[in-house]
Amino acid sequence: MLGGMLTLGGFVPFNGLGFLNLELTSRCNKSCWCCGRRKMERESPELCQWGDMDYELFKEIVPQIPAGIVVQLHNNGEPLLYPYLREALLDLQNNIRCFNTNGKLLLDRSDDIIGNLETLTISIVEGDKEQEEQYEILSKFIRRKRNRPPAVILRFLGRIDQGERWKALSQITAKRILHAPEGSFAYQKQVTVPEIGICLDLLTHLAIDRFGNISLCVRFDPHGHLRIGHVNQGIEQAWNSEKRRFYIQKHIEQKRSELPGCNQCEYWGVPKGE
């Protein structure tokens, strides 16, 4: 025991890390009604320091990322806005490169991403007034890329009539239920809880924002409750940090409600469809 806490086998470096969310930019070119950014912009503008990750900082992070894991190049922003997107993708050739996008700039950035990305997820949101335009842009992009990477996945957020035309654009669709804009709670339908009773994101994910702050997961966390380090101190050190061990132990003890950042989150790392 370590201060009343299990050592859990000593925490082998990066043992279990499979996904890293790396925020190239926190800027966005869309105003989705279900996004918590809108509420934060109204009520806490001092927290809304939207901008891009410095490319020099990005290059310092890349050597710390274990080869072969999934790197999702988004967090709270639109990755297609990042001015050094092509360079970033080429720097991460040893990883599985992915990101979610609203797709508005797919045609503008097609030369940067075709052939340089493994999977691309298009987020299609319930009640989006720009959905028809989104469909047209995606159709043109798919015709332009032909059979070249990336593979395209359609992520339907909320109640959406998918129809045959959407299905013709991708072999894979991912259905997701909506939650409250302020965070991962008040889902439209009941979430799935893993049978081990521990959030799977906590066991497999890390997230890095544009400033280099490292967090336990990619949940909306404007006050930084889930931060466990900074890239200047090392990703491996954050993964093996005392705070992360403490959070895992509390999940094991079924005391998630005592953890800032987890106590108001209903997500357990298991995506839920219809």
Secondary structure, 3 states (H helix, E strand, C coil): CECCECCHHHCCCCCCCCEEEECCECCCCCCCCCCHHHHHHHHCHHHCCCCECCHHHHHHHHHHCCCCCEEECCCCCCHHHCCCHHHHHHHCCCCEEEEEECCCCCCCCHHHHCCCCCEEEEEEECCCCCHHHHHHHHHHHHHHHCCCCCEEEEEEECCCCCHHHHHCCCCEEEEECCCCCCCCCCCCCCCCCCCCCCCHHHHHEEEECCCCEEECCCCCCCCCCCEEEECCCCHHHHHCCHHHHHHHHHHHCCCHHHCCCCCCCCCCCCCCCC
